[in-house]
Amino acid sequence: MRLGVVQTSPKFGDRVENLRDAFSVMSAERADLWVLPEFFATGYKFVTREEVRFLAEPIPDGPTVEGLASFCRETGSFVVAGLPELSGDRLYNSSVLVGPEGHIATYRKVHLFGEEKRFFSPGDLPFPVIDIGVARVGLMICFDHLFPEAGRTLALRGAEIIAHPANLIIPGLAQRTMVVRAIENGVFTATANRVGTETRGEGTLRYIGESQIVSPKGEVLVRLSPDRPEIGVVRIDPLAARDKSLTSHNDKLADRRPEMYAL
């Protein structure tokens, strides 16, 4: 299959143009599964809760999911992307998996980062793994990368690819941890980060780009630039993620001893 990461530079609050820009670069190449950044259609640096509520949307009935579904129908592809979700009175930092038939799954970020704790409720849904036919895809978001339990949970649930929308601002950190997540779990990881800066309220956020795709052996198959909107697509064999053997006597998952890990 063809796995792609999309690196964008969204304009805060301009959902229509941000969707158009993303679909424009994605249309230049074919992929079976695309991974887009966290909050790719809205921007990230919110200042007030009211601002978040204005840009958040219900899932699956909001304009971002509808736009993604339309793209998937036209191209026959699947897409993972991040967006702010409005559910009743709660706001979540969420990602969705969308395909040619529409919305398939939602994940709500479990590990909130920085100012997100002012605006969003912690995720209350399990880490999902979905079989899309060509591969089994697990979802996590940005800061989840620093918690081995997130990647391991997805691997134990059968993920062959971990789709990782992100808005990374700490140089080099997730690029290293996601290599480790790939090696320790024997899975492909696809991190889609954004580029550019956002100056709103107090301070400026600078996004570091370097979106990447990593093999189950820890090989960096694609790494994008630190400062340009662009895409990267690579052909992979998801079946390679089903072999968890390290030696003829060792298996990355079967050798686990959970009874020894309890605190």
Buried (B, 14 or more C-beta within 10 A) or exposed (E): BBBBBBBBBBBBBBBEEBBEBBBEBBEEEEBBBBBBBBBBBBBBBBBEEEBBBBBBBEBBEBEBBBBBBBBBBEBEBBBBBBBBBBBEEEBBBBBBBBBEEBBBBBBBBBBBBEBBEEBBBEBEBEBBBBEBEBBBBBBBBBBBBBBEEBBBBBBBBBBBBBBBBBBBBEEEBBBEBBBBBBBBBBBBBBBBBBBBEBEBEEEEBBBBBBBBBBBBEBEBBBBBEBBEBBBBBBEBEBEBBEEBEEEEEEEBEEEEEEEEEEE
